[in-house]
Amino acid sequence: MIINEFDTIAAISTPPGEGAIGIVRLSGDQAIQIADALYRSGTKHLADVATHTINYGHLYDPRTGDMIDEVMVSVMYGPKTFTREDVVEINCHGGVVSVNRILQTILQNGARMAEPGEFTKRAFLNGRIDLSQAEAVMDLIAADGRQGAALANAALSGALARKIGEQKDALTALQAHLAA
């Protein structure tokens, strides 16, 4: 199956199960338009709000007109996002039904389900992070203690990439010296 690397993707960003808050994330060129098709808050449209803002409203199923949930929607225009694409994060009530219904409605309105790790993959493909930082994202998620989290954060901040760059520069200088 061929997957377009730059279509609009969506996924639930919070762990499965019940919780106070659930987050559904969209990323891609149509993220804001897809979310806007579900969003209502008076006369405000998500396409008109400033970047990096949180907006209160309700989500509705465009097919039935039924209200899905009361939400807070973060709108972030690329390239100043993790994926360097337009990103929308929908904070909703954390019940399984509500979160899944929002995701399914988003998928029915033009997004596709993100593959595991695809948001990080897009950040890598769009030059936001390098390969060591992409691996550090997974290490940070899987960290089971402060030391593991600290090491993953150091790698995520680019510390490993800088060390590799320093070693590469030293080897290049040595190679030039040997060639001379």
C-alpha positions as YAML, in Angstrom:
chain: A
units: angstrom
residues:
- id: 1
  name: MET
  ca: [0.00, 0.00, 0.00]
- id: 2
  name: ILE
  ca: [1.36, 3.42, -0.96]
- id: 3
  name: ILE
  ca: [0.85, 6.08, 1.70]
- id: 4
  name: ASN
  ca: [1.13, 9.76, 0.85]
- id: 5
  name: GLU
  ca: [3.72, 11.08, 3.30]
- id: 6
  name: PHE
  ca: [2.17, 14.52, 3.34]
- id: 7
  name: ASP
  ca: [-1.56, 13.99, 3.59]
- id: 8
  name: THR
  ca: [-3.40, 14.92, 6.79]
- id: 9
  name: ILE
  ca: [-3.07, 12.39, 9.60]
- id: 10
  name: ALA
  ca: [-4.86, 12.03, 12.93]
- id: 11
  name: ALA
  ca: [-4.46, 9.93, 16.07]
- id: 12
  name: ILE
  ca: [-5.35, 9.81, 19.72]
- id: 13
  name: SER
  ca: [-2.34, 11.17, 21.63]
- id: 14
  name: THR
  ca: [-3.31, 10.09, 25.13]
- id: 15
  name: PRO
  ca: [-3.09, 6.55, 26.51]
- id: 16
  name: PRO
  ca: [-6.09, 4.29, 25.99]
- id: 17
  name: GLY
  ca: [-8.68, 4.08, 28.74]
- id: 18
  name: GLU
  ca: [-10.64, 6.53, 30.79]
- id: 19
  name: GLY
  ca: [-9.16, 9.80, 32.02]
- id: 20
  name: ALA
  ca: [-10.18, 13.36, 32.65]
- id: 21
  name: ILE
  ca: [-8.83, 14.61, 29.33]
- id: 22
  name: GLY
  ca: [-8.22, 12.99, 25.96]
- id: 23
  name: ILE
  ca: [-6.24, 14.54, 23.13]
- id: 24
  name: VAL
  ca: [-6.73, 13.95, 19.42]
- id: 25
  name: ARG
  ca: [-3.99, 15.36, 17.17]
- id: 26
  name: LEU
  ca: [-4.10, 16.21, 13.47]
- id: 27
  name: SER
  ca: [-1.14, 17.18, 11.29]
- id: 28
  name: GLY
  ca: [-1.01, 18.17, 7.63]
- id: 29
  name: ASP
  ca: [-2.18, 20.73, 5.10]
- id: 30
  name: GLN
  ca: [-5.87, 20.09, 5.81]
- id: 31
  name: ALA
  ca: [-5.67, 19.76, 9.61]
- id: 32
  name: ILE
  ca: [-7.23, 23.14, 10.37]
- id: 33
  name: GLN
  ca: [-9.93, 22.84, 7.70]
- id: 34
  name: ILE
  ca: [-10.94, 19.35, 8.85]
- id: 35
  name: ALA
  ca: [-11.15, 20.42, 12.50]
- id: 36
  name: ASP
  ca: [-13.02, 23.58, 11.49]
- id: 37
  name: ALA
  ca: [-15.70, 21.49, 9.78]
- id: 38
  name: LEU
  ca: [-16.55, 19.97, 13.18]
- id: 39
  name: TYR
  ca: [-15.96, 23.02, 15.39]
- id: 40
  name: ARG
  ca: [-18.54, 25.56, 16.53]
- id: 41
  name: SER
  ca: [-18.05, 28.52, 18.82]
- id: 42
  name: GLY
  ca: [-20.41, 31.34, 17.95]
- id: 43
  name: THR
  ca: [-19.14, 32.85, 14.71]
- id: 44
  name: LYS
  ca: [-15.47, 31.95, 15.29]
- id: 45
  name: HIS
  ca: [-13.76, 29.70, 12.77]
- id: 46
  name: LEU
  ca: [-10.49, 27.90, 13.47]
- id: 47
  name: ALA
  ca: [-9.18, 29.02, 10.08]
- id: 48
  name: ASP
  ca: [-9.34, 32.62, 11.36]
- id: 49
  name: VAL
  ca: [-7.70, 32.26, 14.79]
- id: 50
  name: ALA
  ca: [-4.11, 33.22, 15.55]
- id: 51
  name: THR
  ca: [-1.50, 30.48, 15.58]
- id: 52
  name: HIS
  ca: [-0.57, 28.82, 18.86]
- id: 53
  name: THR
  ca: [-3.88, 29.64, 20.54]
- id: 54
  name: ILE
  ca: [-6.37, 27.54, 22.47]
- id: 55
  name: ASN
  ca: [-10.01, 27.96, 21.54]
- id: 56
  name: TYR
  ca: [-13.11, 26.88, 23.45]
- id: 57
  name: GLY
  ca: [-16.07, 25.41, 21.61]
- id: 58
  name: HIS
  ca: [-18.01, 22.26, 20.75]
- id: 59
  name: LEU
  ca: [-17.48, 19.59, 18.11]
- id: 60
  name: TYR
  ca: [-20.38, 18.39, 16.00]
- id: 61
  name: ASP
  ca: [-20.74, 15.54, 13.55]
- id: 62
  name: PRO
  ca: [-21.30, 17.35, 10.19]
- id: 63
  name: ARG
  ca: [-23.32, 14.41, 8.84]
- id: 64
  name: THR
  ca: [-25.86, 14.26, 11.64]
- id: 65
  name: GLY
  ca: [-25.53, 17.62, 13.37]
- id: 66
  name: ASP
  ca: [-25.15, 15.83, 16.73]
- id: 67
  name: MET
  ca: [-22.87, 17.42, 19.31]
- id: 68
  name: ILE
  ca: [-19.91, 15.18, 20.09]
- id: 69
  name: ASP
  ca: [-18.19, 17.00, 22.96]
- id: 70
  name: GLU
  ca: [-17.22, 20.28, 24.59]
- id: 71
  name: VAL
  ca: [-13.58, 20.94, 23.67]
- id: 72
  name: MET
  ca: [-10.51, 23.16, 23.80]
- id: 73
  name: VAL
  ca: [-8.80, 23.26, 20.39]
- id: 74
  name: SER
  ca: [-5.17, 24.29, 19.91]
- id: 75
  name: VAL
  ca: [-4.35, 25.63, 16.45]
- id: 76
  name: MET
  ca: [-0.70, 25.80, 15.39]
- id: 77
  name: TYR
  ca: [0.44, 26.85, 11.94]
- id: 78
  name: GLY
  ca: [3.57, 25.28, 10.48]
- id: 79
  name: PRO
  ca: [6.49, 25.49, 10.36]
- id: 80
  name: LYS
  ca: [6.63, 26.32, 14.10]
- id: 81
  name: THR
  ca: [5.26, 22.93, 15.14]
- id: 82
  name: PHE
  ca: [6.74, 19.53, 15.95]
- id: 83
  name: THR
  ca: [6.02, 18.20, 12.44]
- id: 84
  name: ARG
  ca: [6.60, 21.58, 10.74]
- id: 85
  name: GLU
  ca: [3.07, 21.18, 9.35]
- id: 86
  name: ASP
  ca: [-0.21, 22.74, 10.44]
- id: 87
  name: VAL
  ca: [-1.23, 20.97, 13.67]
- id: 88
  name: VAL
  ca: [-4.50, 20.88, 15.60]
- id: 89
  name: GLU
  ca: [-4.82, 19.32, 19.03]
- id: 90
  name: ILE
  ca: [-8.31, 18.72, 20.37]
- id: 91
  name: ASN
  ca: [-8.59, 18.43, 24.16]
- id: 92
  name: CYS
  ca: [-11.84, 16.68, 25.01]
- id: 93
  name: HIS
  ca: [-13.34, 14.69, 27.83]
- id: 94
  name: GLY
  ca: [-11.23, 11.59, 28.27]
- id: 95
  name: GLY
  ca: [-13.87, 8.91, 28.04]
- id: 96
  name: VAL
  ca: [-13.22, 6.19, 25.49]
- id: 97
  name: VAL
  ca: [-16.45, 6.87, 23.59]
- id: 98
  name: SER
  ca: [-15.88, 10.62, 23.24]
- id: 99
  name: VAL
  ca: [-12.25, 10.39, 22.12]
- id: 100
  name: ASN
  ca: [-12.94, 7.60, 19.64]
- id: 101
  name: ARG
  ca: [-16.01, 9.35, 18.25]
- id: 102
  name: ILE
  ca: [-13.99, 12.52, 17.63]
- id: 103
  name: LEU
  ca: [-11.25, 10.53, 15.90]
- id: 104
  name: GLN
  ca: [-13.73, 8.62, 13.73]
- id: 105
  name: THR
  ca: [-15.50, 11.83, 12.73]
- id: 106
  name: ILE
  ca: [-12.17, 13.42, 11.79]
- id: 107
  name: LEU
  ca: [-11.27, 10.35, 9.70]
- id: 108
  name: GLN
  ca: [-14.66, 10.53, 7.95]
- id: 109
  name: ASN
  ca: [-13.96, 14.17, 7.08]
- id: 110
  name: GLY
  ca: [-10.68, 13.72, 5.23]
- id: 111
  name: ALA
  ca: [-7.85, 12.73, 7.54]
- id: 112
  name: ARG
  ca: [-6.35, 9.27, 7.68]
- id: 113
  name: MET
  ca: [-5.23, 7.33, 10.72]
- id: 114
  name: ALA
  ca: [-1.60, 8.00, 11.60]
- id: 115
  name: GLU
  ca: [0.72, 5.03, 11.73]
- id: 116
  name: PRO
  ca: [2.60, 4.48, 15.02]
- id: 117
  name: GLY
  ca: [5.41, 7.04, 15.22]
- id: 118
  name: GLU
  ca: [4.26, 8.93, 12.14]
- id: 119
  name: PHE
  ca: [4.17, 12.36, 13.79]
- id: 120
  name: THR
  ca: [7.83, 11.88, 14.74]
- id: 121
  name: LYS
  ca: [8.59, 10.50, 11.26]
- id: 122
  name: ARG
  ca: [7.18, 13.69, 9.73]
- id: 123
  name: ALA
  ca: [9.26, 15.81, 12.10]
- id: 124
  name: PHE
  ca: [12.33, 13.92, 10.85]
- id: 125
  name: LEU
  ca: [11.36, 14.07, 7.16]
- id: 126
  name: ASN
  ca: [10.64, 17.80, 7.44]
- id: 127
  name: GLY
  ca: [14.04, 18.49, 9.01]
- id: 128
  name: ARG
  ca: [12.71, 19.41, 12.45]
- id: 129
  name: ILE
  ca: [14.72, 16.68, 14.19]
- id: 130
  name: ASP
  ca: [17.56, 14.36, 13.19]
- id: 131
  name: LEU
  ca: [17.58, 10.58, 13.49]
- id: 132
  name: SER
  ca: [19.13, 10.55, 16.98]
- id: 133
  name: GLN
  ca: [16.44, 12.99, 18.17]
- id: 134
  name: ALA
  ca: [13.70, 10.85, 16.60]
- id: 135
  name: GLU
  ca: [15.01, 7.87, 18.53]
- id: 136
  name: ALA
  ca: [15.19, 10.01, 21.68]
- id: 137
  name: VAL
  ca: [11.44, 10.73, 21.40]
- id: 138
  name: MET
  ca: [10.74, 7.02, 21.77]
- id: 139
  name: ASP
  ca: [13.29, 6.74, 24.59]
- id: 140
  name: LEU
  ca: [11.60, 9.61, 26.44]
- id: 141
  name: ILE
  ca: [8.16, 8.02, 26.05]
- id: 142
  name: ALA
  ca: [9.49, 4.68, 27.31]
- id: 143
  name: ALA
  ca: [11.63, 6.11, 30.15]
- id: 144
  name: ASP
  ca: [10.82, 4.55, 33.49]
- id: 145
  name: GLY
  ca: [12.90, 6.80, 35.69]
- id: 146
  name: ARG
  ca: [14.42, 10.25, 35.99]
- id: 147
  name: GLN
  ca: [17.84, 9.21, 34.71]
- id: 148
  name: GLY
  ca: [16.39, 7.61, 31.58]
- id: 149
  name: ALA
  ca: [14.23, 10.67, 30.96]
- id: 150
  name: ALA
  ca: [17.23, 12.99, 31.47]
- id: 151
  name: LEU
  ca: [19.32, 11.03, 28.96]
- id: 152
  name: ALA
  ca: [16.48, 11.03, 26.42]
- id: 153
  name: ASN
  ca: [15.95, 14.77, 26.90]
- id: 154
  name: ALA
  ca: [19.67, 15.39, 26.35]
- id: 155
  name: ALA
  ca: [19.55, 13.44, 23.09]
- id: 156
  name: LEU
  ca: [16.33, 15.18, 22.08]
- id: 157
  name: SER
  ca: [17.91, 18.60, 22.65]
- id: 158
  name: GLY
  ca: [20.62, 17.68, 20.15]
- id: 159
  name: ALA
  ca: [23.45, 16.87, 22.57]
- id: 160
  name: LEU
  ca: [24.22, 13.56, 20.85]
- id: 161
  name: ALA
  ca: [24.09, 15.17, 17.40]
- id: 162
  name: ARG
  ca: [26.52, 17.88, 18.55]
- id: 163
  name: LYS
  ca: [28.96, 15.27, 19.93]
- id: 164
  name: ILE
  ca: [28.78, 13.33, 16.66]
- id: 165
  name: GLY
  ca: [29.33, 16.58, 14.74]
- id: 166
  name: GLU
  ca: [32.40, 17.40, 16.84]
- id: 167
  name: GLN
  ca: [33.86, 13.94, 16.19]
- id: 168
  name: LYS
  ca: [33.10, 14.24, 12.48]
- id: 169
  name: ASP
  ca: [34.89, 17.62, 12.34]
- id: 170
  name: ALA
  ca: [37.89, 16.15, 14.17]
- id: 171
  name: LEU
  ca: [38.05, 13.22, 11.75]
- id: 172
  name: THR
  ca: [37.72, 15.54, 8.75]
- id: 173
  name: ALA
  ca: [40.59, 17.69, 10.06]
- id: 174
  name: LEU
  ca: [42.71, 14.56, 10.64]
- id: 175
  name: GLN
  ca: [41.91, 13.30, 7.14]
- id: 176
  name: ALA
  ca: [42.95, 16.67, 5.66]
- id: 177
  name: HIS
  ca: [46.17, 16.60, 7.69]
- id: 178
  name: LEU
  ca: [46.98, 13.07, 6.51]
- id: 179
  name: ALA
  ca: [46.23, 13.99, 2.90]
- id: 180
  name: ALA
  ca: [48.59, 16.96, 3.13]
...
